[in-house]
Amino acid sequence: MKLKQGIPILLLALFAVSRVPGLLPHNFSAVYGFLFCAGICFRGGWMAWVPLAVMLVTDVLLNWHYGAAWLRWEMLGNYAAYLGILGLSRLFSRKSSWLSLLGGGVLGAILFYLITNTASWLFDAAYAKNLAGWIQALTTGHPGLPPTWEFFRSTLLSGGLFTGLFAGAMKLGEAAEPQEQEAPEEEGEEEPEPAVEPEEAKV
């Protein structure tokens, strides 16, 4: 298997390992970078749904591990954000520069933060349904719990870190592929002469 073709599989494997409970610090996730880069690697047909399928399977397993309901309504906001990140990735390609991919991954992390906290503001009765309540959801969050701006900080850091790593792996895979070159013409090889049509028979 060529390295370039193995990059999507490598992304899936690294992401699955990163979701092992306790492996990464709290609120420090590879999700944003994985979805953004996977959206670039998996294009067309059913392959486009592979990243979301991996997300759903790992979410269900994590909920089972922690003794929570396998599917919860809070997941709707998360998956709306996941679709947003995948949609954002369609604006980029494998040919995009590493810096452009890094910026796109960070933008995807910001998008996730805005969508999920806005969904929390809309459906959580603890927040007032006005501008002040929305700002509270984006900054301080629930009283007695860590402020959401700390979650935002971790989102940006992890989004930038893992996007940089995944995008770097993609670029290394492309650089390792041998460039197809046309076979040079041998020296002294003469071009074939055009066929000469026979002269018309003379009377």
CNS distance restraints for C-alpha pairs under 8 A (distance, minus, plus):
assign (resid   1 and name CA) (resid   5 and name CA) 6.70 0.50 0.50
assign (resid   1 and name CA) (resid   6 and name CA) 6.68 0.50 0.50
assign (resid   2 and name CA) (resid   6 and name CA) 6.32 0.50 0.50
assign (resid   2 and name CA) (resid 177 and name CA) 7.68 0.50 0.50
assign (resid   3 and name CA) (resid   7 and name CA) 6.40 0.50 0.50
assign (resid   3 and name CA) (resid 173 and name CA) 5.45 0.50 0.50
assign (resid   3 and name CA) (resid 174 and name CA) 7.83 0.50 0.50
assign (resid   3 and name CA) (resid 176 and name CA) 7.30 0.50 0.50
assign (resid   3 and name CA) (resid 177 and name CA) 7.27 0.50 0.50
assign (resid   4 and name CA) (resid 170 and name CA) 7.30 0.50 0.50
assign (resid   4 and name CA) (resid 173 and name CA) 4.72 0.50 0.50
assign (resid   4 and name CA) (resid 174 and name CA) 5.71 0.50 0.50
assign (resid   4 and name CA) (resid 176 and name CA) 7.86 0.50 0.50
assign (resid   4 and name CA) (resid 177 and name CA) 6.94 0.50 0.50
assign (resid   6 and name CA) (resid  10 and name CA) 6.19 0.50 0.50
assign (resid   7 and name CA) (resid  11 and name CA) 6.17 0.50 0.50
assign (resid   7 and name CA) (resid 169 and name CA) 7.12 0.50 0.50
assign (resid   7 and name CA) (resid 170 and name CA) 6.30 0.50 0.50
assign (resid   7 and name CA) (resid 173 and name CA) 6.89 0.50 0.50
assign (resid   8 and name CA) (resid  12 and name CA) 6.36 0.50 0.50
assign (resid   8 and name CA) (resid  38 and name CA) 6.79 0.50 0.50
assign (resid   8 and name CA) (resid  41 and name CA) 6.04 0.50 0.50
assign (resid   8 and name CA) (resid  42 and name CA) 7.31 0.50 0.50
assign (resid   9 and name CA) (resid  13 and name CA) 6.22 0.50 0.50
assign (resid  10 and name CA) (resid  14 and name CA) 6.10 0.50 0.50
assign (resid  11 and name CA) (resid  15 and name CA) 6.04 0.50 0.50
assign (resid  11 and name CA) (resid  34 and name CA) 6.85 0.50 0.50
assign (resid  11 and name CA) (resid  38 and name CA) 7.17 0.50 0.50
assign (resid  11 and name CA) (resid 166 and name CA) 6.91 0.50 0.50
assign (resid  12 and name CA) (resid  16 and name CA) 6.10 0.50 0.50
assign (resid  12 and name CA) (resid  34 and name CA) 7.98 0.50 0.50
assign (resid  12 and name CA) (resid  54 and name CA) 7.79 0.50 0.50
assign (resid  13 and name CA) (resid  17 and name CA) 6.28 0.50 0.50
assign (resid  14 and name CA) (resid  18 and name CA) 6.14 0.50 0.50
assign (resid  15 and name CA) (resid  19 and name CA) 6.57 0.50 0.50
assign (resid  15 and name CA) (resid  30 and name CA) 6.47 0.50 0.50
assign (resid  15 and name CA) (resid  31 and name CA) 7.35 0.50 0.50
assign (resid  15 and name CA) (resid  34 and name CA) 6.61 0.50 0.50
assign (resid  16 and name CA) (resid  20 and name CA) 7.27 0.50 0.50
assign (resid  16 and name CA) (resid  58 and name CA) 7.36 0.50 0.50
assign (resid  18 and name CA) (resid  23 and name CA) 6.63 0.50 0.50
assign (resid  18 and name CA) (resid  24 and name CA) 6.94 0.50 0.50
assign (resid  18 and name CA) (resid  29 and name CA) 7.62 0.50 0.50
assign (resid  18 and name CA) (resid  30 and name CA) 6.67 0.50 0.50
assign (resid  19 and name CA) (resid  23 and name CA) 7.29 0.50 0.50
assign (resid  19 and name CA) (resid  24 and name CA) 7.89 0.50 0.50
assign (resid  19 and name CA) (resid  29 and name CA) 7.90 0.50 0.50
assign (resid  19 and name CA) (resid  58 and name CA) 7.38 0.50 0.50
assign (resid  21 and name CA) (resid  62 and name CA) 7.73 0.50 0.50
assign (resid  22 and name CA) (resid  26 and name CA) 7.99 0.50 0.50
assign (resid  24 and name CA) (resid  28 and name CA) 6.17 0.50 0.50
assign (resid  24 and name CA) (resid  29 and name CA) 7.12 0.50 0.50
assign (resid  27 and name CA) (resid 151 and name CA) 6.17 0.50 0.50
assign (resid  27 and name CA) (resid 154 and name CA) 6.01 0.50 0.50
assign (resid  27 and name CA) (resid 155 and name CA) 7.04 0.50 0.50
assign (resid  28 and name CA) (resid 154 and name CA) 5.52 0.50 0.50
assign (resid  28 and name CA) (resid 155 and name CA) 6.51 0.50 0.50
assign (resid  28 and name CA) (resid 157 and name CA) 7.80 0.50 0.50
assign (resid  28 and name CA) (resid 158 and name CA) 5.54 0.50 0.50
assign (resid  29 and name CA) (resid 155 and name CA) 7.23 0.50 0.50
assign (resid  29 and name CA) (resid 158 and name CA) 5.74 0.50 0.50
assign (resid  29 and name CA) (resid 159 and name CA) 7.36 0.50 0.50
assign (resid  30 and name CA) (resid  34 and name CA) 5.93 0.50 0.50
assign (resid  30 and name CA) (resid 158 and name CA) 6.34 0.50 0.50
assign (resid  30 and name CA) (resid 159 and name CA) 6.68 0.50 0.50
assign (resid  30 and name CA) (resid 162 and name CA) 5.69 0.50 0.50
assign (resid  31 and name CA) (resid  35 and name CA) 6.04 0.50 0.50
assign (resid  31 and name CA) (resid 159 and name CA) 7.69 0.50 0.50
assign (resid  32 and name CA) (resid  36 and name CA) 6.20 0.50 0.50
assign (resid  32 and name CA) (resid  85 and name CA) 7.47 0.50 0.50
assign (resid  32 and name CA) (resid 105 and name CA) 6.78 0.50 0.50
assign (resid  32 and name CA) (resid 108 and name CA) 6.44 0.50 0.50
assign (resid  32 and name CA) (resid 109 and name CA) 5.54 0.50 0.50
assign (resid  32 and name CA) (resid 112 and name CA) 7.72 0.50 0.50
assign (resid  32 and name CA) (resid 158 and name CA) 7.88 0.50 0.50
assign (resid  32 and name CA) (resid 159 and name CA) 5.36 0.50 0.50
assign (resid  32 and name CA) (resid 162 and name CA) 7.83 0.50 0.50
assign (resid  32 and name CA) (resid 163 and name CA) 7.51 0.50 0.50
assign (resid  33 and name CA) (resid  37 and name CA) 6.12 0.50 0.50
assign (resid  33 and name CA) (resid 105 and name CA) 5.59 0.50 0.50
assign (resid  33 and name CA) (resid 106 and name CA) 7.95 0.50 0.50
assign (resid  33 and name CA) (resid 108 and name CA) 7.94 0.50 0.50
assign (resid  33 and name CA) (resid 109 and name CA) 7.80 0.50 0.50
assign (resid  33 and name CA) (resid 158 and name CA) 7.82 0.50 0.50
assign (resid  33 and name CA) (resid 159 and name CA) 5.23 0.50 0.50
assign (resid  33 and name CA) (resid 160 and name CA) 7.14 0.50 0.50
assign (resid  33 and name CA) (resid 161 and name CA) 7.80 0.50 0.50
assign (resid  33 and name CA) (resid 162 and name CA) 5.05 0.50 0.50
assign (resid  33 and name CA) (resid 163 and name CA) 4.05 0.50 0.50
assign (resid  33 and name CA) (resid 164 and name CA) 7.80 0.50 0.50
assign (resid  33 and name CA) (resid 166 and name CA) 7.08 0.50 0.50
assign (resid  34 and name CA) (resid  38 and name CA) 5.71 0.50 0.50
assign (resid  34 and name CA) (resid 162 and name CA) 7.16 0.50 0.50
assign (resid  34 and name CA) (resid 163 and name CA) 6.85 0.50 0.50
assign (resid  34 and name CA) (resid 166 and name CA) 7.16 0.50 0.50
assign (resid  35 and name CA) (resid  39 and name CA) 5.86 0.50 0.50
assign (resid  35 and name CA) (resid  51 and name CA) 6.37 0.50 0.50
assign (resid  35 and name CA) (resid  82 and name CA) 7.13 0.50 0.50
assign (resid  35 and name CA) (resid  85 and name CA) 6.64 0.50 0.50
assign (resid  35 and name CA) (resid  86 and name CA) 6.31 0.50 0.50
assign (resid  36 and name CA) (resid  40 and name CA) 6.81 0.50 0.50
assign (resid  36 and name CA) (resid  85 and name CA) 5.87 0.50 0.50
assign (resid  36 and name CA) (resid  86 and name CA) 5.91 0.50 0.50
assign (resid  36 and name CA) (resid  88 and name CA) 7.50 0.50 0.50
assign (resid  36 and name CA) (resid  89 and name CA) 5.36 0.50 0.50
assign (resid  36 and name CA) (resid 104 and name CA) 7.64 0.50 0.50
assign (resid  36 and name CA) (resid 105 and name CA) 5.88 0.50 0.50
assign (resid  36 and name CA) (resid 108 and name CA) 6.97 0.50 0.50
assign (resid  36 and name CA) (resid 163 and name CA) 7.47 0.50 0.50
assign (resid  37 and name CA) (resid  41 and name CA) 6.38 0.50 0.50
assign (resid  37 and name CA) (resid  89 and name CA) 7.14 0.50 0.50
assign (resid  37 and name CA) (resid 105 and name CA) 7.75 0.50 0.50
assign (resid  37 and name CA) (resid 163 and name CA) 6.93 0.50 0.50
assign (resid  37 and name CA) (resid 166 and name CA) 6.62 0.50 0.50
assign (resid  37 and name CA) (resid 167 and name CA) 6.60 0.50 0.50
assign (resid  38 and name CA) (resid  42 and name CA) 5.74 0.50 0.50
assign (resid  38 and name CA) (resid  51 and name CA) 6.34 0.50 0.50
assign (resid  39 and name CA) (resid  43 and name CA) 6.83 0.50 0.50
assign (resid  39 and name CA) (resid  48 and name CA) 6.93 0.50 0.50
assign (resid  39 and name CA) (resid  51 and name CA) 7.31 0.50 0.50
assign (resid  39 and name CA) (resid  86 and name CA) 5.24 0.50 0.50
assign (resid  39 and name CA) (resid  87 and name CA) 7.89 0.50 0.50
assign (resid  39 and name CA) (resid  89 and name CA) 5.50 0.50 0.50
assign (resid  39 and name CA) (resid  90 and name CA) 6.91 0.50 0.50
assign (resid  40 and name CA) (resid  89 and name CA) 5.90 0.50 0.50
assign (resid  40 and name CA) (resid  90 and name CA) 6.68 0.50 0.50
assign (resid  40 and name CA) (resid  92 and name CA) 6.91 0.50 0.50
assign (resid  40 and name CA) (resid  93 and name CA) 5.80 0.50 0.50
assign (resid  40 and name CA) (resid  94 and name CA) 6.63 0.50 0.50
assign (resid  41 and name CA) (resid  94 and name CA) 7.52 0.50 0.50
assign (resid  42 and name CA) (resid  47 and name CA) 5.39 0.50 0.50
assign (resid  42 and name CA) (resid  48 and name CA) 5.20 0.50 0.50
assign (resid  42 and name CA) (resid  50 and name CA) 7.36 0.50 0.50
assign (resid  42 and name CA) (resid  51 and name CA) 7.90 0.50 0.50
assign (resid  43 and name CA) (resid  47 and name CA) 6.02 0.50 0.50
assign (resid  43 and name CA) (resid  48 and name CA) 5.12 0.50 0.50
assign (resid  44 and name CA) (resid  48 and name CA) 5.69 0.50 0.50
assign (resid  46 and name CA) (resid  50 and name CA) 7.13 0.50 0.50
assign (resid  49 and name CA) (resid  53 and name CA) 6.18 0.50 0.50
assign (resid  50 and name CA) (resid  54 and name CA) 6.21 0.50 0.50
assign (resid  51 and name CA) (resid  55 and name CA) 6.24 0.50 0.50
assign (resid  52 and name CA) (resid  56 and name CA) 6.13 0.50 0.50
assign (resid  52 and name CA) (resid  82 and name CA) 7.63 0.50 0.50
assign (resid  53 and name CA) (resid  57 and name CA) 6.23 0.50 0.50
assign (resid  54 and name CA) (resid  58 and name CA) 6.19 0.50 0.50
assign (resid  55 and name CA) (resid  59 and name CA) 6.02 0.50 0.50
assign (resid  56 and name CA) (resid  60 and name CA) 6.16 0.50 0.50
assign (resid  57 and name CA) (resid  61 and name CA) 6.28 0.50 0.50
assign (resid  58 and name CA) (resid  62 and name CA) 6.10 0.50 0.50
assign (resid  59 and name CA) (resid  63 and name CA) 6.15 0.50 0.50
assign (resid  59 and name CA) (resid  70 and name CA) 7.90 0.50 0.50
assign (resid  60 and name CA) (resid  64 and name CA) 6.17 0.50 0.50
assign (resid  60 and name CA) (resid  70 and name CA) 5.08 0.50 0.50
assign (resid  60 and name CA) (resid  71 and name CA) 6.77 0.50 0.50
assign (resid  61 and name CA) (resid  65 and name CA) 6.09 0.50 0.50
assign (resid  61 and name CA) (resid  70 and name CA) 7.63 0.50 0.50
assign (resid  62 and name CA) (resid  66 and name CA) 6.29 0.50 0.50
assign (resid  63 and name CA) (resid  67 and name CA) 6.09 0.50 0.50
assign (resid  63 and name CA) (resid  68 and name CA) 4.97 0.50 0.50
assign (resid  63 and name CA) (resid  69 and name CA) 6.22 0.50 0.50
assign (resid  63 and name CA) (resid  70 and name CA) 5.29 0.50 0.50
assign (resid  63 and name CA) (resid  71 and name CA) 7.77 0.50 0.50
assign (resid  64 and name CA) (resid  68 and name CA) 5.95 0.50 0.50
assign (resid  64 and name CA) (resid  69 and name CA) 7.04 0.50 0.50
assign (resid  64 and name CA) (resid  70 and name CA) 5.98 0.50 0.50
assign (resid  71 and name CA) (resid  75 and name CA) 7.20 0.50 0.50
assign (resid  72 and name CA) (resid  76 and name CA) 7.80 0.50 0.50
assign (resid  74 and name CA) (resid  78 and name CA) 7.11 0.50 0.50
assign (resid  74 and name CA) (resid 120 and name CA) 7.92 0.50 0.50
assign (resid  75 and name CA) (resid  79 and name CA) 6.14 0.50 0.50
assign (resid  76 and name CA) (resid  80 and name CA) 6.15 0.50 0.50
assign (resid  77 and name CA) (resid  81 and name CA) 6.32 0.50 0.50
assign (resid  77 and name CA) (resid 115 and name CA) 6.74 0.50 0.50
assign (resid  77 and name CA) (resid 116 and name CA) 5.11 0.50 0.50
assign (resid  77 and name CA) (resid 119 and name CA) 5.62 0.50 0.50
assign (resid  77 and name CA) (resid 120 and name CA) 7.73 0.50 0.50
assign (resid  78 and name CA) (resid  82 and name CA) 6.21 0.50 0.50
assign (resid  78 and name CA) (resid 112 and name CA) 7.44 0.50 0.50
assign (resid  78 and name CA) (resid 115 and name CA) 7.76 0.50 0.50
assign (resid  78 and name CA) (resid 116 and name CA) 5.83 0.50 0.50
assign (resid  79 and name CA) (resid  83 and name CA) 6.15 0.50 0.50
assign (resid  80 and name CA) (resid  84 and name CA) 6.34 0.50 0.50
assign (resid  80 and name CA) (resid 115 and name CA) 7.41 0.50 0.50
assign (resid  81 and name CA) (resid  85 and name CA) 6.29 0.50 0.50
assign (resid  81 and name CA) (resid 111 and name CA) 6.84 0.50 0.50
assign (resid  81 and name CA) (resid 112 and name CA) 4.93 0.50 0.50
assign (resid  81 and name CA) (resid 115 and name CA) 5.74 0.50 0.50
assign (resid  81 and name CA) (resid 116 and name CA) 6.65 0.50 0.50
assign (resid  82 and name CA) (resid  86 and name CA) 6.26 0.50 0.50
assign (resid  82 and name CA) (resid 112 and name CA) 7.14 0.50 0.50
assign (resid  83 and name CA) (resid  87 and name CA) 6.04 0.50 0.50
assign (resid  84 and name CA) (resid  88 and name CA) 6.13 0.50 0.50
assign (resid  84 and name CA) (resid 108 and name CA) 7.71 0.50 0.50
assign (resid  84 and name CA) (resid 111 and name CA) 7.28 0.50 0.50
assign (resid  84 and name CA) (resid 112 and name CA) 7.72 0.50 0.50
assign (resid  85 and name CA) (resid  89 and name CA) 6.25 0.50 0.50
assign (resid  85 and name CA) (resid 108 and name CA) 5.16 0.50 0.50
assign (resid  85 and name CA) (resid 109 and name CA) 7.92 0.50 0.50
assign (resid  85 and name CA) (resid 111 and name CA) 7.17 0.50 0.50
assign (resid  85 and name CA) (resid 112 and name CA) 7.35 0.50 0.50
assign (resid  86 and name CA) (resid  90 and name CA) 6.75 0.50 0.50
assign (resid  87 and name CA) (resid  91 and name CA) 7.59 0.50 0.50
assign (resid  88 and name CA) (resid  92 and name CA) 7.75 0.50 0.50
assign (resid  88 and name CA) (resid 104 and name CA) 7.60 0.50 0.50
assign (resid  88 and name CA) (resid 108 and name CA) 7.03 0.50 0.50
assign (resid  89 and name CA) (resid  93 and name CA) 7.75 0.50 0.50
assign (resid  89 and name CA) (resid 104 and name CA) 7.34 0.50 0.50
assign (resid  92 and name CA) (resid  96 and name CA) 6.15 0.50 0.50
assign (resid  92 and name CA) (resid 101 and name CA) 7.32 0.50 0.50
assign (resid  94 and name CA) (resid 170 and name CA) 7.58 0.50 0.50
assign (resid  94 and name CA) (resid 171 and name CA) 7.90 0.50 0.50
assign (resid  96 and name CA) (resid 100 and name CA) 6.20 0.50 0.50
assign (resid  96 and name CA) (resid 101 and name CA) 6.54 0.50 0.50
assign (resid  97 and name CA) (resid 101 and name CA) 6.32 0.50 0.50
assign (resid  98 and name CA) (resid 102 and name CA) 6.14 0.50 0.50
assign (resid  98 and name CA) (resid 164 and name CA) 7.55 0.50 0.50
assign (resid  98 and name CA) (resid 167 and name CA) 6.29 0.50 0.50
assign (resid  98 and name CA) (resid 168 and name CA) 6.80 0.50 0.50
assign (resid  98 and name CA) (resid 171 and name CA) 7.38 0.50 0.50
assign (resid  99 and name CA) (resid 103 and name CA) 6.23 0.50 0.50
assign (resid 100 and name CA) (resid 104 and name CA) 6.16 0.50 0.50
assign (resid 101 and name CA) (resid 105 and name CA) 6.14 0.50 0.50
assign (resid 101 and name CA) (resid 163 and name CA) 7.36 0.50 0.50
assign (resid 101 and name CA) (resid 164 and name CA) 7.67 0.50 0.50
assign (resid 101 and name CA) (resid 167 and name CA) 6.57 0.50 0.50
assign (resid 102 and name CA) (resid 106 and name CA) 6.34 0.50 0.50
assign (resid 102 and name CA) (resid 160 and name CA) 6.32 0.50 0.50
assign (resid 102 and name CA) (resid 163 and name CA) 5.76 0.50 0.50
assign (resid 102 and name CA) (resid 164 and name CA) 5.51 0.50 0.50
assign (resid 102 and name CA) (resid 167 and name CA) 7.28 0.50 0.50
assign (resid 103 and name CA) (resid 107 and name CA) 6.13 0.50 0.50
assign (resid 103 and name CA) (resid 160 and name CA) 7.79 0.50 0.50
assign (resid 104 and name CA) (resid 108 and name CA) 6.13 0.50 0.50
assign (resid 105 and name CA) (resid 109 and name CA) 6.36 0.50 0.50
assign (resid 105 and name CA) (resid 159 and name CA) 6.14 0.50 0.50
assign (resid 105 and name CA) (resid 160 and name CA) 6.31 0.50 0.50
assign (resid 105 and name CA) (resid 163 and name CA) 5.50 0.50 0.50
assign (resid 106 and name CA) (resid 110 and name CA) 6.38 0.50 0.50
assign (resid 106 and name CA) (resid 156 and name CA) 6.17 0.50 0.50
assign (resid 106 and name CA) (resid 159 and name CA) 5.48 0.50 0.50
assign (resid 106 and name CA) (resid 160 and name CA) 5.25 0.50 0.50
assign (resid 106 and name CA) (resid 163 and name CA) 7.63 0.50 0.50
assign (resid 107 and name CA) (resid 111 and name CA) 6.17 0.50 0.50
assign (resid 108 and name CA) (resid 112 and name CA) 6.20 0.50 0.50
assign (resid 108 and name CA) (resid 159 and name CA) 7.78 0.50 0.50
assign (resid 109 and name CA) (resid 113 and name CA) 6.32 0.50 0.50
assign (resid 109 and name CA) (resid 155 and name CA) 6.01 0.50 0.50
assign (resid 109 and name CA) (resid 156 and name CA) 6.03 0.50 0.50
assign (resid 109 and name CA) (resid 159 and name CA) 5.54 0.50 0.50
assign (resid 110 and name CA) (resid 114 and name CA) 6.25 0.50 0.50
assign (resid 110 and name CA) (resid 152 and name CA) 7.78 0.50 0.50
assign (resid 110 and name CA) (resid 155 and name CA) 7.51 0.50 0.50
assign (resid 110 and name CA) (resid 156 and name CA) 6.92 0.50 0.50
assign (resid 111 and name CA) (resid 115 and name CA) 6.10 0.50 0.50
assign (resid 112 and name CA) (resid 116 and name CA) 6.00 0.50 0.50
assign (resid 113 and name CA) (resid 117 and name CA) 6.05 0.50 0.50
assign (resid 113 and name CA) (resid 152 and name CA) 6.47 0.50 0.50
assign (resid 113 and name CA) (resid 155 and name CA) 7.36 0.50 0.50
assign (resid 114 and name CA) (resid 118 and name CA) 5.93 0.50 0.50
assign (resid 114 and name CA) (resid 138 and name CA) 7.45 0.50 0.50
assign (resid 115 and name CA) (resid 119 and name CA) 6.12 0.50 0.50
assign (resid 116 and name CA) (resid 120 and name CA) 6.24 0.50 0.50
assign (resid 117 and name CA) (resid 121 and name CA) 6.17 0.50 0.50
assign (resid 117 and name CA) (resid 137 and name CA) 5.96 0.50 0.50
assign (resid 117 and name CA) (resid 138 and name CA) 6.04 0.50 0.50
assign (resid 118 and name CA) (resid 122 and name CA) 6.22 0.50 0.50
assign (resid 118 and name CA) (resid 134 and name CA) 6.79 0.50 0.50
assign (resid 118 and name CA) (resid 137 and name CA) 7.14 0.50 0.50
assign (resid 118 and name CA) (resid 138 and name CA) 7.58 0.50 0.50
assign (resid 119 and name CA) (resid 123 and name CA) 6.20 0.50 0.50
assign (resid 120 and name CA) (resid 124 and name CA) 5.41 0.50 0.50
assign (resid 120 and name CA) (resid 137 and name CA) 7.23 0.50 0.50
assign (resid 121 and name CA) (resid 125 and name CA) 7.91 0.50 0.50
assign (resid 121 and name CA) (resid 127 and name CA) 5.75 0.50 0.50
assign (resid 121 and name CA) (resid 128 and name CA) 7.81 0.50 0.50
assign (resid 121 and name CA) (resid 129 and name CA) 7.26 0.50 0.50
assign (resid 121 and name CA) (resid 133 and name CA) 6.98 0.50 0.50
assign (resid 121 and name CA) (resid 134 and name CA) 5.83 0.50 0.50
assign (resid 121 and name CA) (resid 137 and name CA) 5.83 0.50 0.50
assign (resid 122 and name CA) (resid 127 and name CA) 7.86 0.50 0.50
assign (resid 122 and name CA) (resid 129 and name CA) 6.99 0.50 0.50
assign (resid 126 and name CA) (resid 142 and name CA) 7.56 0.50 0.50
assign (resid 127 and name CA) (resid 133 and name CA) 5.17 0.50 0.50
assign (resid 127 and name CA) (resid 134 and name CA) 7.39 0.50 0.50
assign (resid 127 and name CA) (resid 136 and name CA) 7.64 0.50 0.50
assign (resid 127 and name CA) (resid 137 and name CA) 7.17 0.50 0.50
assign (resid 128 and name CA) (resid 132 and name CA) 7.21 0.50 0.50
assign (resid 128 and name CA) (resid 133 and name CA) 4.53 0.50 0.50
assign (resid 128 and name CA) (resid 134 and name CA) 7.56 0.50 0.50
assign (resid 129 and name CA) (resid 133 and name CA) 5.81 0.50 0.50
assign (resid 129 and name CA) (resid 134 and name CA) 7.15 0.50 0.50
assign (resid 130 and name CA) (resid 134 and name CA) 6.37 0.50 0.50
assign (resid 131 and name CA) (resid 135 and name CA) 6.23 0.50 0.50
assign (resid 132 and name CA) (resid 136 and name CA) 6.15 0.50 0.50
assign (resid 133 and name CA) (resid 137 and name CA) 6.24 0.50 0.50
assign (resid 134 and name CA) (resid 138 and name CA) 6.40 0.50 0.50
assign (resid 135 and name CA) (resid 139 and name CA) 6.11 0.50 0.50
assign (resid 136 and name CA) (resid 140 and name CA) 5.31 0.50 0.50
assign (resid 136 and name CA) (resid 141 and name CA) 5.49 0.50 0.50
assign (resid 137 and name CA) (resid 141 and name CA) 4.64 0.50 0.50
assign (resid 137 and name CA) (resid 142 and name CA) 7.55 0.50 0.50
assign (resid 137 and name CA) (resid 148 and name CA) 7.05 0.50 0.50
assign (resid 138 and name CA) (resid 148 and name CA) 6.02 0.50 0.50
assign (resid 138 and name CA) (resid 149 and name CA) 6.69 0.50 0.50
assign (resid 139 and name CA) (resid 147 and name CA) 6.23 0.50 0.50
assign (resid 139 and name CA) (resid 148 and name CA) 5.15 0.50 0.50
assign (resid 139 and name CA) (resid 149 and name CA) 4.84 0.50 0.50
assign (resid 140 and name CA) (resid 146 and name CA) 7.58 0.50 0.50
assign (resid 140 and name CA) (resid 147 and name CA) 4.20 0.50 0.50
assign (resid 140 and name CA) (resid 148 and name CA) 5.40 0.50 0.50
assign (resid 140 and name CA) (resid 149 and name CA) 6.55 0.50 0.50
assign (resid 141 and name CA) (resid 145 and name CA) 7.20 0.50 0.50
assign (resid 141 and name CA) (resid 146 and name CA) 7.45 0.50 0.50
assign (resid 141 and name CA) (resid 147 and name CA) 5.26 0.50 0.50
assign (resid 141 and name CA) (resid 148 and name CA) 5.31 0.50 0.50
assign (resid 142 and name CA) (resid 146 and name CA) 7.79 0.50 0.50
assign (resid 142 and name CA) (resid 147 and name CA) 7.29 0.50 0.50
assign (resid 146 and name CA) (resid 150 and name CA) 7.15 0.50 0.50
assign (resid 147 and name CA) (resid 151 and name CA) 7.26 0.50 0.50
assign (resid 148 and name CA) (resid 152 and name CA) 6.29 0.50 0.50
assign (resid 149 and name CA) (resid 153 and name CA) 6.28 0.50 0.50
assign (resid 150 and name CA) (resid 154 and name CA) 6.44 0.50 0.50
assign (resid 151 and name CA) (resid 155 and name CA) 6.05 0.50 0.50
assign (resid 152 and name CA) (resid 156 and name CA) 6.23 0.50 0.50
assign (resid 153 and name CA) (resid 157 and name CA) 6.27 0.50 0.50
assign (resid 154 and name CA) (resid 158 and name CA) 5.95 0.50 0.50
assign (resid 155 and name CA) (resid 159 and name CA) 5.75 0.50 0.50
assign (resid 156 and name CA) (resid 160 and name CA) 6.01 0.50 0.50
assign (resid 157 and name CA) (resid 161 and name CA) 6.07 0.50 0.50
assign (resid 158 and name CA) (resid 162 and name CA) 5.97 0.50 0.50
assign (resid 159 and name CA) (resid 163 and name CA) 5.89 0.50 0.50
assign (resid 160 and name CA) (resid 164 and name CA) 5.99 0.50 0.50
assign (resid 161 and name CA) (resid 165 and name CA) 6.34 0.50 0.50
assign (resid 162 and name CA) (resid 166 and name CA) 5.97 0.50 0.50
assign (resid 163 and name CA) (resid 167 and name CA) 5.76 0.50 0.50
assign (resid 164 and name CA) (resid 168 and name CA) 5.85 0.50 0.50
assign (resid 165 and name CA) (resid 169 and name CA) 6.24 0.50 0.50
assign (resid 166 and name CA) (resid 170 and name CA) 6.34 0.50 0.50
assign (resid 167 and name CA) (resid 171 and name CA) 6.27 0.50 0.50
assign (resid 168 and name CA) (resid 172 and name CA) 6.11 0.50 0.50
assign (resid 169 and name CA) (resid 173 and name CA) 6.08 0.50 0.50
assign (resid 170 and name CA) (resid 174 and name CA) 6.38 0.50 0.50
assign (resid 171 and name CA) (resid 175 and name CA) 6.16 0.50 0.50
assign (resid 172 and name CA) (resid 176 and name CA) 6.10 0.50 0.50
assign (resid 173 and name CA) (resid 177 and name CA) 6.66 0.50 0.50
assign (resid 185 and name CA) (resid 189 and name CA) 7.26 0.50 0.50
